[in-house]
Amino acid sequence: MGQKPTAGYSIDIKKVKIKGKIVTIYVNEKVPGREEMVDDIITYPIAQIKFNHLPSEVNILNYDSGDKFPCLI
């Protein structure tokens, strides 16, 4: 999701699928509405998952659209 210009953004983890050493994480982004009052501050929304073993591949997809997000591990 990266840097955002205001508060009001978040990431919700909806589903995690594990197939062998490949992990696919499905997320939804929350974006503030046009009329929503938010703080005027730069934010960096994140979500974290703890793995017992480091997977060989991690995919992060938008739960609704299937669009792929960048992943930092």
C-alpha positions in Angstrom: 0.0 0.0 0.0 2.9 2.3 0.7 2.9 5.9 1.8 -0.6 7.6 2.0 -1.2 11.4 2.4 -3.7 11.2 5.3 -5.0 8.9 8.0 -8.0 6.7 7.3 -6.2 4.0 5.2 -5.8 0.4 6.4 -5.3 -3.1 5.2 -7.4 -6.1 6.4 -6.2 -9.6 5.9 -9.2 -11.7 4.7 -7.7 -15.1 3.9 -4.4 -16.9 3.9 -3.8 -20.0 1.6 -0.8 -22.2 2.0 0.2 -24.6 -0.7 3.5 -26.3 0.0 6.0 -23.5 0.5 3.9 -20.9 -1.4 1.7 -18.5 0.7 -1.1 -16.4 -0.9 -2.6 -13.7 1.3 -5.8 -12.0 0.3 -6.4 -8.5 1.6 -8.8 -5.6 1.4 -7.7 -2.0 1.4 -9.8 0.6 3.3 -9.7 4.0 1.7 -11.2 7.1 3.4 -14.4 8.4 1.8 -14.5 11.8 0.1 -16.5 13.4 3.0 -14.7 11.5 5.8 -12.8 13.7 8.3 -9.2 12.4 8.5 -6.0 13.7 10.0 -3.7 15.5 7.6 -0.6 13.3 8.3 1.5 11.0 6.1 0.8 7.4 7.1 2.2 3.9 6.1 -0.6 1.3 6.6 0.8 -2.2 7.2 -0.4 -5.7 8.1 1.9 -8.4 9.5 1.7 -12.2 9.5 4.1 -14.4 11.5 5.3 -17.5 9.8 6.9 -20.5 11.6 9.0 -21.2 8.6 10.0 -18.7 5.8 7.9 -19.5 2.7 9.7 -19.8 -0.7 7.1 -17.4 -2.3 4.6 -15.0 -0.9 1.8 -13.5 -3.0 -0.5 -10.7 -1.8 -3.7 -10.2 -3.7 -6.6 -7.9 -3.4 -9.5 -10.0 -2.1 -12.1 -8.5 -4.5 -10.2 -7.7 -7.7 -7.3 -10.2 -7.6 -4.7 -7.4 -8.2 -1.3 -8.1 -6.9 0.4 -6.0 -4.2 4.2 -5.7 -3.6 5.4 -7.9 -0.7 8.3 -7.2 1.7 9.6 -10.1 3.6 
